[in-house]
């Protein structure tokens, strides 16, 4: 299962036909899916904007809960959510009665001048954005570029998402795609919390292993 988890991130930056969906599904509106925060989260500032390529819609969650972990100076896992952390950490909880967001950003390379590409068209992050809508769940996955001002070795880490493209990759049969091809931009800031981040990583692995793979962008088999 862990190998599958790693492979998902290794291939996500190869996505080119992008059809993200994170919005009005099963009666919920864009505002109903914005991040509203929960107990135990950070008070640091993160601002994200998800925009349809067509310009038809923009989704700007208000993020109040974020944590990160890292094992070296080049990689980091950042988690953001508006769902109760105790329920997310309990992998036996199917979360079927909840509505909200859970986002995992995987930084796999810190850009360095003269050594790695530093350009919005480059790719150094993979993203999984899970949307829960009281029994309907979908994940929008993709990759893009995140610029950072430092390495993830301290107590606080973040950066700027400059060009992250996403599409619906896995979902329950009752999940509806309402946005289409999209880009994710904005700033991320999260405090280090290894214990919480490991629990949220376990939830990510479980979700990716149980949700059905979509047959084509925005469509279920």
C-alpha positions in Angstrom: 0.0 0.0 0.0 2.9 2.4 0.9 4.4 1.7 -2.5 1.1 2.6 -4.2 1.0 5.8 -2.2 4.5 6.8 -3.3 3.8 5.9 -6.9 0.7 8.1 -6.9 2.9 11.1 -6.1 5.7 10.1 -8.5 3.3 10.1 -11.4 1.0 13.0 -10.5 3.2 15.7 -12.0 2.8 13.9 -15.4 -0.9 14.8 -15.5 -1.6 17.0 -18.5 -5.3 16.8 -19.2 -6.6 18.4 -16.0 -10.1 18.3 -14.9 -10.4 19.3 -11.3 -13.6 19.2 -9.3 -13.9 20.4 -5.9 -17.2 22.1 -5.8 -21.0 22.1 -5.7 -21.7 18.4 -5.3 -24.7 16.7 -3.9 -26.3 20.0 -3.1 -23.3 21.7 -1.5 -22.2 25.1 -2.8 -18.7 26.5 -3.1 -19.0 28.4 0.1 -20.1 25.2 2.0 -16.8 23.6 1.0 -14.5 26.3 2.2 -12.1 25.5 5.0 -13.5 26.8 8.3 -11.0 25.4 10.7 -11.2 23.0 13.7 -9.7 22.6 17.1 -6.1 21.7 17.4 -5.1 23.3 14.1 -2.5 26.1 13.6 -3.2 29.8 13.6 -0.8 30.5 10.7 -1.9 32.0 7.5 -2.5 30.0 4.3 -4.4 31.3 1.3 -5.3 29.2 -1.7 -7.3 29.9 -4.8 -8.6 27.2 -7.1 -9.6 28.5 -10.5 -11.3 26.8 -13.4 -9.3 27.0 -16.6 -12.4 28.3 -18.4 -12.8 31.1 -15.8 -16.3 30.0 -15.0 -15.6 29.5 -11.2 -13.1 30.3 -8.5 -12.8 28.5 -5.2 -11.0 30.3 -2.3 -11.0 28.3 0.9 -10.2 30.0 4.2 -7.5 27.7 5.7 -7.1 27.7 9.4 -5.7 24.3 10.2 -2.3 23.2 8.9 0.7 21.0 9.9 3.8 19.7 8.2 6.5 17.1 8.7 9.9 16.5 7.0 12.7 14.0 7.2 15.4 16.0 5.3 16.1 19.4 3.8 14.5 18.7 0.4 11.2 17.0 1.1 8.1 17.9 3.2 4.5 16.8 3.7 2.0 19.6 4.4 -1.6 18.9 5.5 -4.5 21.3 5.6 -8.1 20.6 6.6 -11.3 22.0 8.1 -12.4 18.6 9.4 -12.1 17.4 13.0 -8.5 16.1 13.5 -9.6 13.4 15.9 -11.8 11.9 13.2 -9.3 12.2 10.4 -6.7 10.5 12.6 -9.1 7.5 13.2 -8.8 5.5 10.0 -11.7 3.3 11.0 -14.0 6.4 10.8 -15.5 6.5 7.2 -16.2 10.3 7.6 -19.5 9.7 5.7 -21.4 12.3 7.6 -18.9 15.1 7.1 -18.6 17.9 4.6 -15.3 19.6 4.1 -11.8 19.5 2.7 -8.5 17.7 3.4 -5.4 18.6 1.4 -2.0 17.0 1.2 0.8 18.8 -0.5 4.0 16.7 -1.0 7.2 18.7 -1.7 9.7 16.4 -3.2 12.4 18.9 -4.1 13.4 22.3 -2.8 14.4 24.4 -5.8 18.0 25.8 -5.7 19.4 28.4 -8.0 21.9 26.9 -10.5 21.0 23.3 -9.5 17.3 22.8 -10.1 14.7 24.6 -12.3 13.1 27.7 -10.6 10.2 28.4 -12.9 6.4 28.2 -12.6 6.4 25.7 -15.4 8.6 23.3 -13.4 7.3 20.6 -11.0 8.4 20.0 -7.4 5.1 19.3 -5.6 2.2 16.8 -5.9 -1.2 17.6 -4.5 -4.1 15.5 -3.3 -7.2 17.5 -2.5 -10.0 15.4 -0.9 -13.5 16.8 -0.8 -16.1 15.3 1.5 -19.8 15.9 0.9 -21.7 13.8 3.4 -21.3 10.5 1.8 -19.8 11.6 -1.6 -16.0 11.9 -1.7 -13.6 12.8 -4.5 -9.9 13.6 -4.8 -8.3 16.0 -7.2 -4.7 15.2 -7.9 -2.0 16.9 -9.8 1.3 18.6 -9.7 3.1 21.9 -10.2 5.6 24.4 -8.8 6.0 25.6 -5.2 8.6 28.3 -4.5 10.0 28.4 -0.9 12.2 30.8 1.0 14.0 28.1 3.1 14.4 24.4 3.6 11.8 22.4 5.7 14.1 22.0 8.7 12.7 24.4 11.2 9.5 24.7 13.2 7.6 26.6 10.5 7.5 26.0 6.7 5.7 27.2 3.7 5.9 28.6 0.2 3.9 29.9 -2.8 2.1 27.6 -5.1 2.6 29.1 -8.6 1.3 26.6 -11.1 -0.4 23.5 -9.8 -2.8 21.8 -12.2 -5.3 19.2 -10.9 -8.1 16.9 -12.0 -10.5 14.4 -10.5 -8.6 11.1 -10.2 -10.6 9.0 -7.6 -14.1 9.3 -6.3 -17.1 7.5 -4.9 -19.8 6.8 -7.6 -22.0 9.6 -6.3 -19.4 12.3 -6.5 -20.0 15.0 -9.2 -17.4 17.1 -11.0 -18.6 20.7 -11.1 -15.5 22.7 -12.0 -13.4 21.1 -14.8 -9.7 21.7 -15.5 -8.3 24.0 -12.8 -5.2 25.5 -11.4 -4.3 25.9 -7.7 -2.3 29.0 -6.6 -1.6 30.7 -3.3 0.5 30.7 -0.2 1.0 27.9 2.4 2.3 28.3 6.0 2.3 25.4 8.5 4.0 24.6 11.8 5.9 21.4 12.3 3.8 18.7 14.0 5.3 15.2 13.3 2.7 13.2 15.2 -0.4 14.9 13.7 1.2 14.8 10.2 1.9 11.1 10.5 -1.7 10.4 11.5 -3.0 12.5 8.5 -0.5 10.7 6.2 -2.1 7.4 7.3 -5.6 8.8 6.4 -4.2 9.9 3.0 -3.0 6.4 2.3 -6.3 4.8 3.3 -8.3 7.2 1.2 -6.2 6.6 -1.9 -6.4 2.9 -1.5 -10.2 2.8 -1.1 -11.5 5.4 -3.6 -12.2 4.2 -7.1 -10.0 5.4 -9.9 -11.8 7.5 -12.5 -11.9 6.1 -16.0 -11.3 9.6 -17.6 -11.1 13.2 -16.3 -14.3 14.1 -14.6 -16.0 10.7 -15.3 -16.4 7.5 -13.3 -16.2 4.0 -14.8 
